[in-house]
Amino acid sequence: MENNSIFKFQIIKEDKNSSARCGEIITPHGKISTPVFIPVGTLGTVKSMSPRELEEIGYEIILSNTYHLYLRPGDELIKKAGGIHNFIGWNKPILTDSGGFQVMSLQQFRKITDDGIEFQSHIDGSYHFFSPERVIKIEQNLGADIIMVLDECTPFPSSYEYAKKSADLSLKWAIRCKEEFQKNNGRQGLFGIVQGSVFDDIREQNAKQLLKIGFDGYAIGGLAVGEEKKDMYRIVKLLNNILPEDKPRYLMGVGTPIDLLKNIEKGVDMFDCVMPTRNARNGSVFTKNGKLIVRDSEFKEDFNPIEDDCNCYACKNFSRAFIRHLIKTKEILGIRLTTIHNLAFYFNLMKSIRKAIMNDNFMEFKRKFIEQYRRQNGYYNTK
Protein backbone atom coordinates (compact mmCIF):
# COMPACT_ATOMS: atom_id res chain seq x y z
CA MET A 1 0.00 0.00 0.00
CA GLU A 2 1.19 3.51 -0.72
CA ASN A 3 2.39 5.39 2.34
CA ASN A 4 -0.46 7.23 4.04
CA SER A 5 1.08 10.54 5.09
CA ILE A 6 -1.92 11.38 7.24
CA PHE A 7 -2.20 8.16 9.25
CA LYS A 8 0.88 6.91 11.06
CA PHE A 9 1.71 4.37 13.76
CA GLN A 10 4.88 4.17 15.76
CA ILE A 11 5.96 1.79 18.50
CA ILE A 12 7.42 3.57 21.52
CA LYS A 13 8.22 0.64 23.80
CA GLU A 14 8.03 -3.15 23.64
CA ASP A 15 7.69 -5.17 26.84
CA LYS A 16 10.70 -7.42 27.46
CA ASN A 17 8.65 -10.30 28.85
CA SER A 18 5.66 -10.44 26.50
CA SER A 19 4.35 -9.16 23.16
CA ALA A 20 2.77 -6.11 24.81
CA ARG A 21 3.80 -2.78 23.38
CA CYS A 22 3.14 0.95 23.74
CA GLY A 23 2.66 3.05 20.66
CA GLU A 24 1.06 6.11 19.11
CA ILE A 25 -1.39 6.39 16.25
CA ILE A 26 -1.21 9.78 14.53
CA THR A 27 -4.37 11.06 12.82
CA PRO A 28 -5.57 14.43 11.49
CA HIS A 29 -7.50 14.96 14.74
CA GLY A 30 -4.69 14.09 17.12
CA LYS A 31 -2.74 11.18 18.52
CA ILE A 32 -3.98 8.01 20.17
CA SER A 33 -1.82 6.36 22.82
CA THR A 34 -1.86 2.57 22.60
CA PRO A 35 -2.85 0.13 23.94
CA VAL A 36 -6.19 1.89 23.84
CA PHE A 37 -9.78 1.09 24.80
CA ILE A 38 -12.30 2.87 22.57
CA PRO A 39 -15.72 3.80 24.01
CA VAL A 40 -18.62 2.94 21.72
CA GLY A 41 -20.74 5.85 20.53
CA THR A 42 -23.00 4.02 18.10
CA LEU A 43 -25.07 7.01 16.97
CA GLY A 44 -22.35 9.60 17.45
CA THR A 45 -22.71 9.74 21.22
CA VAL A 46 -21.41 7.54 24.02
CA LYS A 47 -24.66 6.89 25.85
CA SER A 48 -25.36 9.40 28.66
CA MET A 49 -21.97 11.12 28.19
CA SER A 50 -21.09 14.50 26.72
CA PRO A 51 -17.92 14.91 24.66
CA ARG A 52 -16.54 17.21 27.36
CA GLU A 53 -16.96 14.50 30.00
CA LEU A 54 -15.12 11.98 27.81
CA GLU A 55 -12.29 14.46 27.35
CA GLU A 56 -12.16 15.13 31.09
CA ILE A 57 -11.67 11.41 31.72
CA GLY A 58 -8.88 11.46 29.13
CA TYR A 59 -10.25 9.63 26.12
CA GLU A 60 -8.56 10.34 22.80
CA ILE A 61 -10.88 8.40 20.45
CA ILE A 62 -14.45 7.11 20.19
CA LEU A 63 -16.17 4.66 17.84
CA SER A 64 -19.34 5.26 15.84
CA ASN A 65 -21.40 2.89 13.74
CA THR A 66 -21.69 3.17 9.97
CA TYR A 67 -24.89 1.12 9.70
CA HIS A 68 -26.78 3.19 12.27
CA LEU A 69 -25.53 6.58 11.09
CA TYR A 70 -26.35 5.68 7.48
CA LEU A 71 -29.96 4.92 8.45
CA ARG A 72 -30.31 8.04 10.57
CA PRO A 73 -29.55 10.87 10.28
CA GLY A 74 -27.83 9.79 7.02
CA ASP A 75 -24.25 10.10 5.82
CA GLU A 76 -25.12 12.83 3.32
CA LEU A 77 -26.55 15.02 6.06
CA ILE A 78 -23.44 14.48 8.19
CA LYS A 79 -21.26 15.39 5.21
CA LYS A 80 -23.25 18.63 4.80
CA ALA A 81 -22.59 19.37 8.46
CA GLY A 82 -18.87 19.27 7.74
CA GLY A 83 -18.30 15.66 8.76
CA ILE A 84 -18.90 13.65 11.88
CA HIS A 85 -16.49 15.61 14.07
CA ASN A 86 -18.39 18.85 13.46
CA PHE A 87 -21.75 17.14 13.66
CA ILE A 88 -21.21 15.56 17.10
CA GLY A 89 -18.90 18.16 18.63
CA TRP A 90 -15.90 15.86 19.12
CA ASN A 91 -12.63 17.15 17.71
CA LYS A 92 -10.50 14.13 18.53
CA PRO A 93 -10.06 10.93 16.49
CA ILE A 94 -13.08 8.82 15.53
CA LEU A 95 -13.25 5.26 14.21
CA THR A 96 -16.24 4.04 12.22
CA ASP A 97 -16.87 0.33 11.77
CA SER A 98 -18.36 -0.89 8.50
CA GLY A 99 -21.71 -2.13 9.81
CA GLY A 100 -20.95 -5.75 8.95
CA PHE A 101 -21.55 -6.96 12.50
CA GLN A 102 -24.88 -5.10 12.77
CA VAL A 103 -26.08 -6.48 9.45
CA MET A 104 -25.07 -10.00 10.59
CA SER A 105 -27.23 -9.59 13.67
CA LEU A 106 -30.28 -8.87 11.50
CA GLN A 107 -30.27 -12.53 10.40
CA GLN A 108 -33.67 -13.06 8.79
CA PHE A 109 -33.70 -9.46 7.52
CA ARG A 110 -30.64 -9.68 5.29
CA LYS A 111 -29.32 -11.54 2.26
CA ILE A 112 -25.62 -11.90 1.51
CA THR A 113 -24.39 -12.15 -2.08
CA ASP A 114 -21.01 -11.76 -3.78
CA ASP A 115 -21.94 -8.16 -4.56
CA GLY A 116 -22.76 -7.18 -0.99
CA ILE A 117 -25.52 -7.32 1.61
CA GLU A 118 -29.18 -6.57 1.06
CA PHE A 119 -30.95 -5.84 4.32
CA GLN A 120 -34.06 -4.39 5.85
CA SER A 121 -33.81 -1.49 8.24
CA HIS A 122 -34.52 -2.43 11.85
CA ILE A 123 -36.28 0.94 12.12
CA ASP A 124 -38.93 0.87 9.40
CA GLY A 125 -38.33 -2.30 7.36
CA SER A 126 -37.14 -0.40 4.29
CA TYR A 127 -34.69 -2.19 1.98
CA HIS A 128 -31.07 -1.15 1.57
CA PHE A 129 -27.92 -2.51 -0.04
CA PHE A 130 -24.35 -2.33 1.22
CA SER A 131 -21.70 -3.08 -1.38
CA PRO A 132 -18.03 -2.69 -0.42
CA GLU A 133 -17.87 0.45 -2.56
CA ARG A 134 -21.01 1.91 -1.02
CA VAL A 135 -19.74 1.37 2.51
CA ILE A 136 -16.43 3.11 1.76
CA LYS A 137 -18.31 6.07 0.25
CA ILE A 138 -20.53 6.26 3.33
CA GLU A 139 -17.52 6.17 5.64
CA GLN A 140 -15.76 8.82 3.57
CA ASN A 141 -18.88 10.99 3.81
CA LEU A 142 -18.84 10.52 7.58
CA GLY A 143 -15.19 11.53 7.65
CA ALA A 144 -13.86 9.44 10.54
CA ASP A 145 -10.09 9.16 11.01
CA ILE A 146 -10.07 5.35 10.90
CA ILE A 147 -12.52 3.39 8.75
CA MET A 148 -13.10 -0.34 8.34
CA VAL A 149 -13.63 -2.51 5.27
CA LEU A 150 -16.96 -4.24 4.79
CA ASP A 151 -16.81 -7.83 6.00
CA GLU A 152 -19.12 -10.63 6.95
CA CYS A 153 -18.76 -11.16 10.67
CA THR A 154 -18.85 -14.96 10.66
CA PRO A 155 -21.41 -16.19 13.19
CA PHE A 156 -20.54 -18.71 15.87
CA PRO A 157 -20.81 -21.61 15.69
CA SER A 158 -20.06 -22.09 12.01
CA SER A 159 -18.96 -25.14 10.08
CA TYR A 160 -15.49 -25.18 8.58
CA GLU A 161 -16.99 -24.89 5.10
CA TYR A 162 -19.11 -21.87 6.00
CA ALA A 163 -16.23 -20.14 7.80
CA LYS A 164 -13.96 -20.65 4.76
CA LYS A 165 -16.57 -19.35 2.32
CA SER A 166 -17.30 -16.38 4.58
CA ALA A 167 -13.62 -15.47 5.00
CA ASP A 168 -13.04 -15.71 1.26
CA LEU A 169 -16.02 -13.42 0.60
CA SER A 170 -14.74 -10.89 3.15
CA LEU A 171 -11.36 -10.98 1.40
CA LYS A 172 -12.96 -10.19 -1.98
CA TRP A 173 -14.83 -7.31 -0.39
CA ALA A 174 -11.60 -6.06 1.22
CA ILE A 175 -9.97 -5.84 -2.22
CA ARG A 176 -12.93 -3.84 -3.56
CA CYS A 177 -12.91 -1.59 -0.47
CA LYS A 178 -9.23 -0.83 -0.98
CA GLU A 179 -9.78 0.00 -4.65
CA GLU A 180 -12.66 2.34 -3.84
CA PHE A 181 -10.72 3.90 -0.98
CA GLN A 182 -7.80 4.75 -3.25
CA LYS A 183 -10.05 6.70 -5.62
CA ASN A 184 -10.61 9.35 -2.97
CA ASN A 185 -8.04 8.80 -0.26
CA GLY A 186 -8.30 11.93 1.79
CA ARG A 187 -7.45 12.03 5.47
CA GLN A 188 -8.36 8.55 6.67
CA GLY A 189 -6.69 5.28 7.59
CA LEU A 190 -8.25 2.07 6.23
CA PHE A 191 -8.14 -1.15 8.26
CA GLY A 192 -8.58 -4.69 6.96
CA ILE A 193 -10.43 -7.28 9.05
CA VAL A 194 -9.26 -10.87 9.50
CA GLN A 195 -12.05 -13.47 9.59
CA GLY A 196 -12.14 -17.26 9.81
CA SER A 197 -13.99 -18.13 13.01
CA VAL A 198 -12.00 -20.48 15.30
CA PHE A 199 -10.18 -22.31 12.47
CA ASP A 200 -6.45 -21.64 12.56
CA ASP A 201 -5.67 -22.38 8.92
CA ILE A 202 -8.50 -20.18 7.62
CA ARG A 203 -7.43 -17.34 9.88
CA GLU A 204 -3.79 -17.67 8.83
CA GLN A 205 -4.58 -17.74 5.13
CA ASN A 206 -7.00 -14.82 5.40
CA ALA A 207 -4.48 -12.71 7.30
CA LYS A 208 -1.66 -13.36 4.83
CA GLN A 209 -3.89 -12.47 1.89
CA LEU A 210 -4.94 -9.22 3.57
CA LEU A 211 -1.27 -8.36 4.02
CA LYS A 212 -0.78 -8.65 0.26
CA ILE A 213 -3.52 -6.05 -0.27
CA GLY A 214 -1.98 -3.71 2.29
CA PHE A 215 -3.82 -1.68 4.93
CA ASP A 216 -3.01 0.99 7.49
CA GLY A 217 -3.98 -1.38 10.29
CA TYR A 218 -5.43 -4.83 10.82
CA ALA A 219 -8.45 -5.83 12.86
CA ILE A 220 -9.35 -9.25 14.21
CA GLY A 221 -13.09 -9.72 13.74
CA GLY A 222 -15.51 -12.51 14.50
CA LEU A 223 -14.36 -13.15 18.08
CA ALA A 224 -16.21 -12.55 21.35
CA VAL A 225 -19.31 -13.89 19.58
CA GLY A 226 -19.80 -17.01 21.70
CA GLU A 227 -16.59 -19.01 21.34
CA GLU A 228 -14.67 -20.21 24.41
CA LYS A 229 -12.07 -17.88 25.86
CA LYS A 230 -9.27 -20.33 25.09
CA ASP A 231 -10.21 -20.21 21.41
CA MET A 232 -10.15 -16.40 21.41
CA TYR A 233 -6.72 -16.31 23.01
CA ARG A 234 -5.37 -18.96 20.65
CA ILE A 235 -6.57 -17.14 17.53
CA VAL A 236 -5.23 -13.78 18.75
CA LYS A 237 -1.81 -15.28 19.50
CA LEU A 238 -1.73 -16.96 16.10
CA LEU A 239 -2.63 -13.79 14.21
CA ASN A 240 -0.33 -11.48 16.10
CA ASN A 241 2.55 -13.70 15.00
CA ILE A 242 1.46 -13.04 11.40
CA LEU A 243 0.23 -9.43 11.37
CA PRO A 244 2.98 -6.85 10.81
CA GLU A 245 4.63 -5.32 13.85
CA ASP A 246 4.62 -1.83 12.35
CA LYS A 247 0.83 -1.67 11.98
CA PRO A 248 -1.78 -1.33 14.76
CA ARG A 249 -3.69 -4.48 15.69
CA TYR A 250 -7.32 -4.08 16.66
CA LEU A 251 -9.38 -6.76 18.44
CA MET A 252 -12.99 -5.84 17.75
CA GLY A 253 -15.74 -6.10 20.38
CA VAL A 254 -13.54 -7.08 23.35
CA GLY A 255 -14.07 -6.93 26.27
CA THR A 256 -13.69 -7.67 29.97
CA PRO A 257 -10.79 -6.22 31.95
CA ILE A 258 -9.12 -9.64 32.02
CA ASP A 259 -9.61 -10.05 28.27
CA LEU A 260 -7.88 -6.72 27.70
CA LEU A 261 -4.86 -7.76 29.75
CA LYS A 262 -4.54 -11.20 28.20
CA ASN A 263 -4.78 -9.89 24.65
CA ILE A 264 -2.43 -6.97 25.23
CA GLU A 265 0.06 -9.59 26.40
CA LYS A 266 -0.31 -11.16 22.94
CA GLY A 267 0.31 -7.88 21.09
CA VAL A 268 -3.11 -6.23 20.59
CA ASP A 269 -3.10 -2.41 20.44
CA MET A 270 -6.77 -1.46 20.15
CA PHE A 271 -10.07 -2.60 21.66
CA ASP A 272 -13.70 -1.50 21.68
CA CYS A 273 -16.68 -2.82 23.58
CA VAL A 274 -20.07 -1.71 24.91
CA MET A 275 -19.38 -3.51 28.19
CA PRO A 276 -18.58 -0.52 30.44
CA THR A 277 -21.51 1.58 29.24
CA ARG A 278 -24.05 -1.25 28.95
CA ASN A 279 -23.19 -2.55 32.42
CA ALA A 280 -23.48 0.97 33.78
CA ARG A 281 -27.03 1.29 32.47
CA ASN A 282 -27.88 -1.94 34.30
CA GLY A 283 -26.52 -0.63 37.59
CA SER A 284 -23.25 -2.58 37.44
CA VAL A 285 -19.85 -1.01 38.04
CA PHE A 286 -16.28 -2.20 37.60
CA THR A 287 -13.66 -1.95 40.33
CA LYS A 288 -10.22 -3.44 40.88
CA ASN A 289 -11.95 -5.81 43.30
CA GLY A 290 -14.33 -7.02 40.65
CA LYS A 291 -17.81 -6.06 39.55
CA LEU A 292 -20.42 -4.56 41.89
CA ILE A 293 -24.16 -4.60 41.25
CA VAL A 294 -24.66 -1.23 42.88
CA ARG A 295 -28.43 -1.35 42.49
CA ASP A 296 -28.58 -4.34 44.90
CA SER A 297 -30.07 -3.94 48.37
CA GLU A 298 -26.73 -4.56 50.12
CA PHE A 299 -25.68 -1.04 49.12
CA LYS A 300 -28.78 0.70 50.48
CA GLU A 301 -26.86 2.12 53.46
CA ASP A 302 -23.36 2.01 51.99
CA PHE A 303 -22.03 5.56 52.12
CA ASN A 304 -18.67 4.76 50.58
CA PRO A 305 -17.81 5.80 47.02
CA ILE A 306 -17.97 3.16 44.30
CA GLU A 307 -14.20 2.78 44.62
CA ASP A 308 -12.10 4.40 47.36
CA ASP A 309 -9.07 5.36 45.29
CA CYS A 310 -10.94 6.35 42.11
CA ASN A 311 -10.68 10.02 41.18
CA CYS A 312 -13.68 10.14 38.82
CA TYR A 313 -16.50 12.65 39.33
CA ALA A 314 -18.87 9.95 40.60
CA CYS A 315 -16.49 8.60 43.23
CA LYS A 316 -15.30 12.01 44.40
CA ASN A 317 -18.81 13.30 45.06
CA PHE A 318 -21.36 10.52 45.63
CA SER A 319 -21.94 7.36 47.67
CA ARG A 320 -23.02 3.91 46.59
CA ALA A 321 -26.23 4.45 48.57
CA PHE A 322 -27.12 7.61 46.65
CA ILE A 323 -26.27 6.10 43.27
CA ARG A 324 -28.39 3.04 44.15
CA HIS A 325 -31.25 5.39 45.10
CA LEU A 326 -30.98 7.17 41.75
CA ILE A 327 -31.01 3.91 39.80
CA LYS A 328 -33.91 2.45 41.76
CA THR A 329 -35.96 5.61 41.18
CA LYS A 330 -34.93 5.71 37.49
CA GLU A 331 -33.29 9.11 37.79
CA ILE A 332 -31.07 9.80 34.76
CA LEU A 333 -28.19 10.94 36.94
CA GLY A 334 -27.83 7.40 38.27
CA ILE A 335 -26.77 5.82 34.98
CA ARG A 336 -24.71 8.91 34.12
CA LEU A 337 -22.65 8.42 37.27
CA THR A 338 -22.19 4.67 36.79
CA THR A 339 -21.17 5.33 33.17
CA ILE A 340 -18.66 7.98 34.20
CA HIS A 341 -17.12 5.60 36.70
CA ASN A 342 -16.97 2.59 34.36
CA LEU A 343 -15.38 4.60 31.56
CA ALA A 344 -12.90 6.11 34.03
CA PHE A 345 -12.09 2.61 35.30
CA TYR A 346 -11.36 1.35 31.78
CA PHE A 347 -9.34 4.45 30.90
CA ASN A 348 -7.27 4.23 34.09
CA LEU A 349 -6.71 0.50 33.55
CA MET A 350 -5.27 1.16 30.09
CA LYS A 351 -3.18 4.05 31.44
CA SER A 352 -1.74 1.76 34.12
CA ILE A 353 -1.06 -0.92 31.52
CA ARG A 354 0.86 1.54 29.35
CA LYS A 355 2.90 2.62 32.38
CA ALA A 356 3.65 -1.00 33.25
CA ILE A 357 4.85 -1.71 29.70
CA MET A 358 7.07 1.36 29.75
CA ASN A 359 8.57 0.14 33.05
CA ASP A 360 9.00 -3.47 31.83
CA ASN A 361 6.75 -4.88 34.54
CA PHE A 362 3.58 -5.55 32.54
CA MET A 363 3.48 -9.26 33.38
CA GLU A 364 3.72 -8.55 37.10
CA PHE A 365 1.00 -5.89 36.81
CA LYS A 366 -1.20 -8.34 34.91
CA ARG A 367 -0.64 -11.08 37.50
CA LYS A 368 -1.50 -8.85 40.45
CA PHE A 369 -4.54 -7.29 38.78
CA ILE A 370 -6.08 -10.60 37.75
CA GLU A 371 -5.32 -12.18 41.12
CA GLN A 372 -7.14 -9.41 42.97
CA TYR A 373 -9.98 -9.24 40.46
CA ARG A 374 -10.61 -12.99 40.56
CA ARG A 375 -10.23 -13.33 44.31
CA GLN A 376 -12.84 -10.70 45.07
CA ASN A 377 -15.25 -11.32 42.25
CA GLY A 378 -15.33 -14.51 40.26
CA TYR A 379 -17.92 -13.06 37.86
CA TYR A 380 -15.95 -13.63 34.69
CA ASN A 381 -15.00 -16.85 33.03
CA THR A 382 -11.25 -16.47 33.47
CA LYS A 383 -10.07 -19.80 32.08
N, C-alpha and C positions, 0 to 999 in steps of 0.2 A: 504494500500500500504506500502511496505517496506520503511524505511526511506532512502531518497536520500541524501547521505552525501555531494554531490556536490552542489545540488540546495537547498537553504534555503530561508525562508521568515520570517522576524520578524517585528512586529508592534512596532514602537517607541513612537507614541503618538496618542491618540484618541481624537477627538474634543468633548467637553462637551455638545455641543448644536446640534449636528447632528451625522450622521454615518460616517463622513469624518475621515480619518486616515492617518498618515504618517508612512511609513515603509521602509524597505530595502529588496531587493531581492539580494541574493548572488549567483553568478555564477562563473564558472572557469575563465571567462574573466573580472571579476570585479563586483562591486555592482551597483545596480540600485535604485535610490531614488524614492519612490512612495509617492503620485500619480505621474504618469509619462505619458507623451505624446511621442509616438514612431513615428519618421518620417518613411515614406514608401520608401524603396529602392527596388522596384520590382525585378529588374535584378541585384541586388547587388550594386546599386548606387542610392542615392537620387538625383533625376534629377537636373542637373546643379551644384551639390555640390561635393567638394572633401571631403574625410574623415577628413582631417586636418581642414577644415572649420567647419564641424559639431562638432569636438572636441573643436574648439575655441569658438563656441557658448555655449558649455557645455553638449551636448548630451552624454548620457551614453549607449544608445541602439538604433539600427535600426531594421527594419523589411524587410525581403526579401521573395520572392514568390516561393514556391515549384513548382507549375505548370510551371511557366515561366523558372526557372532555369533548370528544368528537360528537357524541350524542347531545350533550348540552354543556355549555352554551353553543358549542360548535367551534371548530378550529379556525374558520374564516373570521368569525367575530373576534376571536382572540388575536388573530393576526392584525385586524383593524385597530385593535387596542394597543398595538405596538409590541405584541408578543406576550407570552405568559408572565414574564417578570413584571412588566408594567401592569398587566391585568390583575394580578393577585397581590401586588405590593411587596414582592420579595426580590431583593436585588443581589442575592447570592446564587450560587449554582443550583440548577434544577436538573433532575433526571426524569425522562418520561419513558415508561415501558411501552411495549408495542400493542398491548391489549390481547395478546395471544392467550394468556392465562384466563382472562375474563371471558373470552369467547369460548374457551374450552369448558368453562363452568356452566355455560348455557345448555350444553348437552343436546336435548331434543330440539332446541331452537336454532341449531346451526348445521351447516353442511360444508364439509371440507373437500376441496378439489385441488388439482394441481395448480390451478390459477389463483386460488386464495380461499377465503372463508366467506360463505354467505350466512348471514345470521339475522335473527329478529331482535329488535330492541327489547330489553327487559322493561322499558318504560311504557311503550305504546304498541309494541308488536310490529312496528314498521320494519321493512326489509332493508338490509344494507349489505355491502360487499367490501371486504378488506382484501385487496391484493397487496403483495409486497411493495409495489410502487406507490399505491394509494396511502399505505401506512407511513412510508417515508415522507411523502408530501404533507400529510397531516402533521407529523412530528416537526417537519421544517416550518410549517405554519405556526405551530405552537412556539417554537424557538427555544426549546430547552438546550442546556449545555451538553448533555449526554443523552443520546437516543438509542433505542434498541431495535434490532431487526425483528421482523415478523417471524414468529415460530409457532409450531404446534407444541404446546406444553403437554407432553405425553402423559396420559392419565396413569394412575397406579391402582391396581395391578394391570400390567399389560403383558401379552405374550411376547416372546422374542421376535416373532415375525412382525407383529404390530409395531413394536418399538423400533425395529430396523426401518420399516417403511416410513414411520413418522419422522425419524431422525434424517432420513434421506430427503424427505419432502422439506423439512426445515432447512436443510443445507441448500437445496435449490432456491428456496425463498431468500436465503442469506445472500446468494450470488446476485439475485435480482435487486435486493435492497441496496447492496453495495453499488451496483451499476446506476441505480436511480439517485443514490446519495451523491455520487460523483458529478452528476449533471449540475448540481446546485450546492456544492459544498461550501457553505458559508462559515459559520462560527460554531460548529458542533463536532462532538466526537461520536463515532458510531461503534457500538459494541455488537459482536457476534454472540450467539447463545448456543452452548453445547447441550445437545439432547442425547437420549439413549437409555432412559430409565435406569435400571440397576444392572445393566449388562455391560461388563467391562469392555469387551471388544467393540461394541457399538459406540460406546462413549469415546474410546481411544481413536477409532477411525473418524468419527464425526469431528473431534477436536483437531486432528491433524489436517483434515480437509478445510476446516475453517481457517487454520493458520495459513494455508496456501492462498486463500482469498485476501486475508490481511485486514485487521480491524484495529481500532484504537484501544480496545480493551476486550476482555472475554468474560462472558457470564456463564455460570453453571445453572441451567434451568431444570425443571422437572424433578426437583428434590423437595423434601418437606411436604410431600403430597400423600403421605400414608406409609411410606417404606419404613423399615426398622432403622434405628439410629446407626447401627453398625454398617448398614448398607450406604447411608449417607456419607459417613466418615470414610469408608473405603473408596467410594467414587471420587470424593473431593481429593483425597490423597493421590489417587491415580491421575486425575486431571492436572493437578498442580505440579506433577512431574513432567507434564507434556506442555502445558501452556507456557508462553514465554515469560521469563523473569522480568523483562523490561516493560510489560504491559500490566495494567491493573486487572485483578481477578475478582469477580463479583458473584457471590453466592446469593441467588435470588430467593426471597421469601423466608429467610432464616434470621433470627429465631430466638430461642431461649438464651439466657446468659451463659449457660454451660455450652450450648451449641456454638456461640460466638467464640468462646475461648478455644474450644477444641478445633474449630476450623481455622482460626487465626494461626494456631500452631502448625497447621498444614499449609499455610501460605496464602489464605484468602485476605483480600484487602477491603472489600466492600460488602455490606449486608443491608437488607431492608426487611421490615416485617411490621405487621399491624399489631403485634403482640402487646407492646407497652400501652398503646392507646386503647385497644379493644378491651384489655384487662381493666384498664382504668375506668372505662364506662360501666363495667360490671362490678365495680367496687373492690377490685383487687389491686394490690400494690406490690412492687418488688423492693426487696431490701437485701443487704448482704447476708442476712440470716434467713433468706428464703422469701416466699410469697405470703403476704397477709391478706385475708379477706376482711377488709376493714369495715365492711357493712355488717359483719357478724355481731351477735349480741355480746360476745366477750369484750368488745371494745366500747361498750356503752358508757362506762365510767373510766375509760383510759385517757388520762389527760396528758400523756406523752405525745411528742410528735411522731409522725410515721416512722422516722428513723433519726436517732439521736444526733449523729454526726453529719447529717445531710444539710446542705446550705441552701436548698431550694426555697422558693417563696412559701410553699405549702408547709414545709417542716419548720421554717423560722417563725411562722405566725399562727399556726393552728394545731389543735390536738386531734388525735384519732377519734375521740368522742364527738367533737364538733363535726368532723368530716363524715363520720358515720351518720350523725343526725341529718346532715345535708342530703346524703344519699338516700336515706330512708324516707325523707320528705320530698324527694325528687327535685331538690333545688339545684339549679344549673351549676352553681359554684362548686358543689360536691365533686362532680366529674371533672370540672376544670382543675381542681386542686389535685386529684389523683392522677390526672394526665400530666400536669406539671411535674409532679414527683417522679412518675415512671420515666418520662423523657429525660429528666435530670439524672436519674439513676443510670439509664443506658448511656447517656453522654459521659458521665463521670467514670463509668466502667471502661469505656473505650479510651478515655484520657489516661486512666491508670494503666491500661494495657500498653499504650504507646510509651509511657514513661518506663514501664518495666522492660520493654524491648530495648529502649535506648540505654538502659542500665545493665543489659545482659542478664536480667533475672526474671524473664517472662515465665519460664517453666515453674519456678518457685512461686511466683504470684499466682499462676493458674492453679497449682496444687493447693495452696492455702485458701484461695477463693472457693474452689469446688468443695473442699473439705468442710468449710464452714457452711456453705450453702446447703450441702446435702445433710449435714448433721442436724441442722435446725429445721429443715423443711421436708425433704423427701417427696415433694410434689412432682418433680420431673422424672421422666425415665432417663436415668443417667448412664445406662449400660452402653 
